[in-house]
Amino acid sequence: MPNLKILSWNVEHFKANKQEQIAKIIKDYNPDVFGIYEVEAASIYEFMKTHFPKYTIFITKGQQLQEILIACKNKFDSIMITQKDEFKSGNKSLRPGAFLTFNHPHNDQQYNFLFLHTDSGTTAVDFGNRTEMFRHAYNLKRKIDYTYDIKSNFIMLGDLNTMGMKYPRPYVADNIVTTLDELKYLDFHANRSSGSKRHKKLKPFLRRLTKPAGTYFSHTYGISDLDHIVASDHLTFTQQSNFDEDGEFDIKLDGWRKYIGNDVQLDKFLEEISDHCLLYCELEV
Protein backbone atom coordinates (compact mmCIF):
# COMPACT_ATOMS: atom_id res chain seq x y z
CA MET A 1 0.00 0.00 0.00
CA PRO A 2 1.24 3.55 -0.66
CA ASN A 3 2.10 5.75 2.30
CA LEU A 4 0.80 9.29 2.62
CA LYS A 5 3.83 11.45 3.48
CA ILE A 6 3.05 14.30 5.87
CA LEU A 7 5.30 17.14 7.04
CA SER A 8 4.71 19.96 9.52
CA TRP A 9 7.20 22.70 10.39
CA ASN A 10 7.28 26.06 12.11
CA VAL A 11 9.96 27.79 10.04
CA GLU A 12 10.61 30.70 12.36
CA HIS A 13 9.95 34.02 10.59
CA PHE A 14 9.95 32.39 7.14
CA LYS A 15 11.20 35.03 4.74
CA ALA A 16 13.06 35.13 1.43
CA ASN A 17 16.50 34.94 3.06
CA LYS A 18 16.20 31.19 3.77
CA GLN A 19 13.89 29.93 1.04
CA GLU A 20 16.53 27.88 -0.77
CA GLN A 21 17.58 26.06 2.41
CA ILE A 22 13.99 25.37 3.44
CA ALA A 23 13.07 24.08 -0.02
CA LYS A 24 15.99 21.62 -0.01
CA ILE A 25 15.11 20.21 3.42
CA ILE A 26 11.44 19.74 2.53
CA LYS A 27 12.22 18.21 -0.88
CA ASP A 28 14.36 15.55 0.79
CA TYR A 29 11.15 14.19 2.34
CA ASN A 30 9.03 14.58 -0.81
CA PRO A 31 5.86 15.10 1.24
CA ASP A 32 2.38 14.65 -0.22
CA VAL A 33 1.00 17.17 2.26
CA PHE A 34 2.88 19.80 4.25
CA GLY A 35 2.26 22.84 6.41
CA ILE A 36 4.62 25.74 7.18
CA TYR A 37 3.92 28.12 10.05
CA GLU A 38 5.16 31.70 10.60
CA VAL A 39 5.17 32.51 6.89
CA GLU A 40 6.05 36.19 6.47
CA ALA A 41 7.52 36.36 2.96
CA ALA A 42 5.54 38.36 0.42
CA SER A 43 7.27 36.29 -2.29
CA ILE A 44 5.98 32.98 -0.97
CA TYR A 45 3.88 32.33 -4.08
CA GLU A 46 6.99 32.59 -6.27
CA PHE A 47 8.81 30.29 -3.83
CA MET A 48 6.11 27.63 -4.15
CA LYS A 49 5.83 28.03 -7.92
CA THR A 50 9.59 27.60 -8.29
CA HIS A 51 10.21 24.74 -5.87
CA PHE A 52 6.85 22.98 -5.57
CA PRO A 53 5.03 23.48 -8.89
CA LYS A 54 2.98 20.26 -8.62
CA TYR A 55 1.23 21.30 -5.41
CA THR A 56 -2.02 23.08 -4.67
CA ILE A 57 -1.26 25.80 -2.11
CA PHE A 58 -3.19 27.94 0.34
CA ILE A 59 -2.13 30.69 2.74
CA THR A 60 -4.32 31.89 5.58
CA LYS A 61 -5.31 35.53 5.74
CA GLY A 62 -5.69 37.61 8.87
CA GLN A 63 -4.42 40.58 10.85
CA GLN A 64 -1.41 38.69 12.20
CA LEU A 65 1.93 38.97 10.42
CA GLN A 66 2.68 35.25 10.49
CA GLU A 67 0.44 33.06 8.37
CA ILE A 68 0.00 29.31 7.77
CA LEU A 69 0.89 27.87 4.38
CA ILE A 70 -0.40 24.45 3.40
CA ALA A 71 0.46 22.48 0.27
CA CYS A 72 -0.97 19.31 -1.25
CA LYS A 73 0.23 17.34 -4.27
CA ASN A 74 -2.14 17.52 -7.21
CA LYS A 75 -2.33 13.72 -7.54
CA PHE A 76 -5.34 13.56 -5.20
CA ASP A 77 -9.03 13.90 -6.08
CA SER A 78 -11.49 16.61 -5.01
CA ILE A 79 -8.93 18.77 -3.22
CA MET A 80 -10.58 21.49 -1.13
CA ILE A 81 -8.89 23.96 1.22
CA THR A 82 -10.75 26.39 3.47
CA GLN A 83 -9.93 28.87 6.20
CA LYS A 84 -11.51 28.15 9.58
CA ASP A 85 -12.06 31.50 11.29
CA GLU A 86 -13.78 29.94 14.29
CA PHE A 87 -10.30 29.12 15.62
CA LYS A 88 -9.76 32.83 16.14
CA SER A 89 -12.41 32.52 18.89
CA GLY A 90 -13.56 36.09 18.33
CA ASN A 91 -10.01 37.42 18.76
CA LYS A 92 -8.75 39.21 15.64
CA SER A 93 -5.12 38.76 16.67
CA LEU A 94 -5.32 34.95 16.70
CA ARG A 95 -4.62 32.83 13.65
CA PRO A 96 -7.39 30.94 11.85
CA GLY A 97 -7.13 27.24 11.12
CA ALA A 98 -6.50 25.88 7.63
CA PHE A 99 -8.53 22.83 6.62
CA LEU A 100 -7.62 20.49 3.78
CA THR A 101 -9.72 17.60 2.47
CA PHE A 102 -9.23 15.28 -0.49
CA ASN A 103 -10.04 11.79 -1.69
CA HIS A 104 -7.20 9.33 -2.11
CA PRO A 105 -7.31 7.56 -5.52
CA HIS A 106 -5.98 4.36 -3.97
CA ASN A 107 -9.00 3.69 -1.77
CA ASP A 108 -11.38 6.59 -2.57
CA GLN A 109 -11.48 7.52 1.11
CA GLN A 110 -11.62 11.12 2.29
CA TYR A 111 -8.76 12.51 4.38
CA ASN A 112 -9.09 15.63 6.52
CA PHE A 113 -6.20 17.78 7.73
CA LEU A 114 -6.49 20.64 10.21
CA PHE A 115 -3.40 22.88 10.41
CA LEU A 116 -3.13 25.04 13.53
CA HIS A 117 -0.77 27.59 15.02
CA THR A 118 -2.33 28.23 18.41
CA ASP A 119 -1.87 31.10 20.83
CA SER A 120 1.51 31.16 22.54
CA GLY A 121 2.29 32.22 26.07
CA THR A 122 1.79 31.01 29.62
CA THR A 123 -0.76 33.51 30.89
CA ALA A 124 -4.29 32.47 31.77
CA VAL A 125 -5.56 34.22 28.63
CA ASP A 126 -3.10 32.37 26.38
CA PHE A 127 -3.94 29.04 27.98
CA GLY A 128 -7.65 29.77 27.68
CA ASN A 129 -7.33 30.64 23.99
CA ARG A 130 -5.51 27.37 23.29
CA THR A 131 -8.13 25.43 25.24
CA GLU A 132 -10.85 27.02 23.12
CA MET A 133 -8.98 26.23 19.89
CA PHE A 134 -8.55 22.58 20.89
CA ARG A 135 -12.27 22.41 21.69
CA HIS A 136 -13.09 23.69 18.20
CA ALA A 137 -10.78 21.05 16.71
CA TYR A 138 -12.42 18.18 18.58
CA ASN A 139 -15.88 19.44 17.70
CA LEU A 140 -14.86 19.62 14.03
CA LYS A 141 -13.86 15.94 14.20
CA ARG A 142 -17.18 15.08 15.86
CA LYS A 143 -19.08 17.00 13.19
CA ILE A 144 -17.34 15.14 10.35
CA ASP A 145 -18.00 11.77 12.02
CA TYR A 146 -21.64 12.69 12.57
CA THR A 147 -22.15 13.98 9.03
CA TYR A 148 -20.74 10.88 7.31
CA ASP A 149 -21.67 8.38 10.04
CA ILE A 150 -18.11 7.02 10.17
CA LYS A 151 -14.89 7.39 12.13
CA SER A 152 -13.29 9.85 9.75
CA ASN A 153 -9.66 10.02 8.68
CA PHE A 154 -8.72 13.16 10.60
CA ILE A 155 -5.29 14.64 11.33
CA MET A 156 -4.59 17.79 13.36
CA LEU A 157 -1.05 19.12 13.15
CA GLY A 158 1.00 22.19 13.81
CA ASP A 159 2.63 24.37 16.43
CA LEU A 160 0.16 23.82 19.26
CA ASN A 161 2.24 25.84 21.75
CA THR A 162 1.61 23.47 24.64
CA MET A 163 3.66 25.44 27.15
CA GLY A 164 1.35 25.26 30.15
CA MET A 165 0.21 28.18 32.29
CA LYS A 166 1.85 30.31 34.96
CA TYR A 167 0.13 32.65 37.36
CA PRO A 168 1.96 35.76 38.56
CA ARG A 169 2.29 35.14 42.26
CA PRO A 170 5.12 35.94 44.69
CA TYR A 171 5.98 32.24 44.92
CA VAL A 172 8.46 30.02 43.15
CA ALA A 173 5.80 27.44 42.34
CA ASP A 174 3.76 29.62 39.99
CA ASN A 175 3.76 27.12 37.12
CA ILE A 176 0.29 25.81 37.96
CA VAL A 177 -0.12 23.99 34.62
CA THR A 178 2.99 22.35 33.13
CA THR A 179 3.49 21.31 29.51
CA LEU A 180 2.87 17.72 30.57
CA ASP A 181 -0.40 18.76 32.25
CA GLU A 182 -1.55 20.52 29.08
CA LEU A 183 -0.71 17.47 26.97
CA LYS A 184 -2.69 15.30 29.38
CA TYR A 185 -5.61 17.68 28.89
CA LEU A 186 -5.18 17.39 25.12
CA ASP A 187 -5.19 13.59 25.31
CA PHE A 188 -8.12 13.41 27.73
CA HIS A 189 -10.45 15.54 25.64
CA ALA A 190 -9.38 13.74 22.46
CA ASN A 191 -11.47 10.83 23.74
CA ARG A 192 -14.18 12.50 25.75
CA SER A 193 -17.87 12.52 24.86
CA SER A 194 -19.43 15.79 23.76
CA GLY A 195 -22.26 17.32 25.73
CA SER A 196 -23.88 18.36 22.46
CA LYS A 197 -27.14 16.64 21.59
CA ARG A 198 -26.51 17.44 17.94
CA HIS A 199 -23.43 15.25 17.83
CA LYS A 200 -25.01 12.62 20.08
CA LYS A 201 -22.18 12.83 22.59
CA LEU A 202 -19.67 11.49 20.09
CA LYS A 203 -16.07 10.96 21.12
CA PRO A 204 -13.37 12.35 18.81
CA PHE A 205 -11.39 9.06 18.92
CA LEU A 206 -8.03 10.78 18.45
CA ARG A 207 -4.51 10.05 19.67
CA ARG A 208 -1.34 12.10 19.81
CA LEU A 209 1.32 10.47 17.63
CA THR A 210 4.46 9.29 19.39
CA LYS A 211 7.73 11.18 19.00
CA PRO A 212 10.77 12.15 21.07
CA ALA A 213 9.82 14.82 23.61
CA GLY A 214 11.02 18.31 22.76
CA THR A 215 10.49 20.11 19.46
CA TYR A 216 11.61 23.63 20.39
CA PHE A 217 14.95 24.86 21.71
CA SER A 218 16.45 28.16 22.77
CA HIS A 219 19.35 28.96 25.06
CA THR A 220 17.00 31.15 27.10
CA TYR A 221 14.10 28.72 27.63
CA GLY A 222 15.72 25.36 26.96
CA ILE A 223 13.78 22.50 25.34
CA SER A 224 9.97 22.60 25.09
CA ASP A 225 7.45 20.23 23.52
CA LEU A 226 5.29 22.56 21.41
CA ASP A 227 4.68 20.88 18.03
CA HIS A 228 2.45 17.84 17.59
CA ILE A 229 0.44 15.66 15.25
CA VAL A 230 -2.88 14.23 16.45
CA ALA A 231 -4.75 11.66 14.37
CA SER A 232 -7.80 9.40 14.33
CA ASP A 233 -6.97 6.40 16.49
CA HIS A 234 -7.77 3.87 13.74
CA LEU A 235 -5.06 5.24 11.44
CA THR A 236 -1.71 3.44 11.22
CA PHE A 237 1.65 5.14 10.73
CA THR A 238 4.94 3.62 9.58
CA GLN A 239 7.45 3.75 12.41
CA GLN A 240 10.32 6.22 12.11
CA SER A 241 13.82 6.29 13.57
CA ASN A 242 15.25 9.51 15.00
CA PHE A 243 18.72 11.05 15.08
CA ASP A 244 19.19 11.18 18.84
CA GLU A 245 16.74 8.64 20.30
CA ASP A 246 16.72 4.85 20.42
CA GLY A 247 13.58 3.03 19.33
CA GLU A 248 10.95 3.91 16.76
CA PHE A 249 8.16 6.48 16.83
CA ASP A 250 5.23 7.56 14.66
CA ILE A 251 7.05 10.86 13.98
CA LYS A 252 10.57 11.66 12.88
CA LEU A 253 11.99 14.97 14.12
CA ASP A 254 14.44 16.82 11.91
CA GLY A 255 16.13 20.19 12.35
CA TRP A 256 18.09 21.35 15.37
CA ARG A 257 17.97 17.92 17.07
CA LYS A 258 20.28 16.64 14.34
CA TYR A 259 23.03 18.84 15.80
CA ILE A 260 22.76 17.99 19.49
CA GLY A 261 26.34 17.69 20.72
CA ASN A 262 27.71 20.08 18.09
CA ASP A 263 27.15 23.54 19.54
CA VAL A 264 28.51 25.39 16.50
CA GLN A 265 26.17 23.66 14.04
CA LEU A 266 23.28 23.83 16.51
CA ASP A 267 23.59 27.59 16.96
CA LYS A 268 23.98 28.09 13.21
CA PHE A 269 20.76 26.15 12.51
CA LEU A 270 18.84 27.96 15.24
CA GLU A 271 19.94 31.35 13.93
CA GLU A 272 19.60 30.72 10.20
CA ILE A 273 16.69 28.27 9.93
CA SER A 274 14.40 27.63 12.90
CA ASP A 275 14.24 26.89 16.61
CA HIS A 276 11.40 24.40 15.93
CA CYS A 277 11.82 20.85 14.69
CA LEU A 278 10.38 19.59 11.45
CA LEU A 279 7.83 16.81 12.07
CA TYR A 280 7.50 14.02 9.49
CA CYS A 281 5.27 10.94 9.42
CA GLU A 282 3.93 8.41 6.92
CA LEU A 283 0.28 7.38 7.05
CA GLU A 284 -0.42 3.89 5.73
CA VAL A 285 -3.24 4.12 3.21
N, C-alpha and C positions, 0 to 999 in steps of 0.2 A: 504494500500500500504506500502511496506517496505521503510524505510528511509535509505539513504546513509550517513553513519557517516564519517565526515571529520575532521581532526585535523592538525593544523599547529603550529610549536613551534620553536623559536630560543632558543635552549638550549646552553647558553653561554659557549664557549670552552668545547664542549661535549667530555669528556675523560672517561677513565675507572673508575675514582674515584667516579663517581655518576651514573653509569649505573643501579644499582639496584633501586635507587630512581626514576630515569626517567622511567624505565620499569613499575614500579608499578603505577605511575601517568597515563601513557598512557593506560595501561591495564584497568584502571577503566572506561575509555570511550569506550573501545572495538571498535576502529575506523576501518572502511573498507579501508580507505585511509589516510595516514598521511605523513607529511614532517617534517624533523628535519634539522635545519640550524646551521652552525658553528660546524660541525662534525670534530673532530680532532683525534679521537681514532683509532689507527691502528687495534685494536681488534674489530671493529664495526661489522664485519661479524659474529664473534662468539657471540656477544651480540644479534644480530638479530636471529641467529640460535637457541640460547638458549631461548629467551623470545618471539619471534614472528616467530615460525617455519612454520606457514601456510600463510606466506606472500611472494610475489615476491618483491625483493629489488633492488635498484639501487643507486649508489653513483656517483656523478659527479667527473670528473677528470680535474685538471688544475694546474696552477702554484701556486695558492693560498693555504694557509694552511687549511683554513676552507671550507669544502665541504657541499653539499646538499645531504641528504639521503631521498629517498622516498620509501614508502612501500605500497603494495596493496594486499588485501586478494586474495587468489587463487580461490575464488568462481566465479569470473567473466570470461567472454569469451574474447578471442583474446586480451589478455593483451600485450601492447607494450610500452616500455619506451625508450626514446631517449634523448641524450644530444643536447641542442640547443646552439651552439657556437656563433650564431649571436648576442646573448645578451652580449657577451664580447665587441661588437662594436669595434673590432680591437685592444682592449687593453688587453694584456696578463694577467694583474693583476686582471681583473674583473672576476666574476664568470659566468659560463654559466647558461642557464636555464635548467630545467629538465622537460620533457614533457611526460605525461602518458595518454594513451588512452585505453579504453576497452568497450566492449558491456555488458550491464546489462541483465542478463537472464530473468528478470521480464518483460521487454518491448522490448528487443532487440535493444535499442537505444544506440548510441555511446556517451560516456562521455569523455571530454578532460580536463586535469588538467595541468596547467603551474605553476611550482614552481620556485620562484625567490628570490634571496637575492641580492638586488641592491646595488649600490655604496653608501657608507655612507660619511657624511661630509656636510658642508655648504658652501664650496667654489663654485665658478662658474663652475669649472671643474666637481666637484661631482654632482652638480645639472644638468649639461648638460648630464653627463653619465646616470643619472636616467631618464631624459627626453627621451633619445635615447632608453633606455631599455623599457620604457612604450610604445613608438612608435612601437617597434618591436612586443610587446605583442598584441597591437590592430590590427596590420597588420596580425598577425598570426590568430586572430579571424576572420578577414575579409576573409583571404584565405580559411579557413575551410568552412565558410558560402558559399563562391563562388564555391568551389569545389563540395560541396554536394547539393547546391541550397536549403539550409535550414538555419534557425536560430539555430546554433549548441549549444549543451550543453557544455558550456565552463566556466571553473573556473580558475582564477588566484589567487594565494595565496602565502604568504610569508612575510619576513621582507623587506618591500619596502622602508624603511629608509626615509620616508617623513618628513624631518627635515628642509625644506626650504633652503634659501640661504642668506648668509651674504656677504657683500663686505667690504674689509678692508679700512675704511675711518676714518678720525679723528673726527667722529661724533658718538653720542650715537645711533642715528637711522640708524644703518648699516644693520639691518635685513630687507633687501629689499623684500624678499619673505619669508613669514611665513609658518609654517606647514599647516595652514588652506588654505593659498593661493595655496600651492602645491596640496593639496587634491582637491581644486576646479578645478585646471588644470587637475588632474586625472579624475575627474567626467566629465568635459567638453569634453575631447577628447574621453571618453568612448562612446560618442554618436554623434561624429562628422563624417561627410562624408569624405572619402578618396579622395585625388586628383588623385589617380591612375586610369587610364583607364582600367587596367587589372581587377581591382576589382569593376569596374563600380560604383565608389564612394559609396561603401557600408558603412553603419554605423556599429560599433561594437555591438551596443545594449547591453551594459553592465551596471551594477550598483554595487556600493560599498555596501556590506552588512552592516546592522546596528549593532552597538555595543557600549558599553560605551567608551568614549574618553579616550585614555591613555593606552598604552600597554607596555611602558618601564618606568623604574624608577631607578634613582640613586640619592644619596644625593648631588652630584655635580651639575647635570643638571636638577633634578626634574623629572616631568612626561612628557613624549613625546608620540605622537601617531604615531608609526612607522610600526606596523604590521597590515595587512589587508587581506580581502578576497573579490575579485571582481568576479561577476558571470553574466551570460547571464540574461537579465532582465525578461525572461519568466519563469525562474526557481523559485520554491517556497521552502521556508525553514521553518521548524518547529520553532516556537518562543521559545527562551531560557530565563530563569531567570538568574540573576547575583548576586554575593555575596553582592555587595555594592551599587547596583543601583535599584531603583524602576522601574517597567515596564518590558516589554519583548523586546528582540532584536533577530535579526537573529543569532548572535554569542554570545556564552558564553565565558567569559574570566576566566581563572584559573591561579593559580600561586601566585605571590606576592600580588595581589589585595585581596586575601583571608585574608591577615594578616594586612590590613589597620587598624590602631588603636592599634596594638600590635607591638611596635617597636622591641622588642626582637625577636619575630618570623619572622617579616619582614626582619630584617637584616640577620638572619640566612638563610632564603630562598634565599635572594639576593646573599649571599656569597657562599652558597653551591650548589645552583641549577641554577638559571638564573635571570637576571634583565629584561627579557622579559616575557610577559604573554603567556600562551597557549591559542590558539584560537580553538574553537570547534563549529561545526554547523551540522545540519542534513538536507540533501536535500531530499525532497519528490519525490519519483520516481513513 
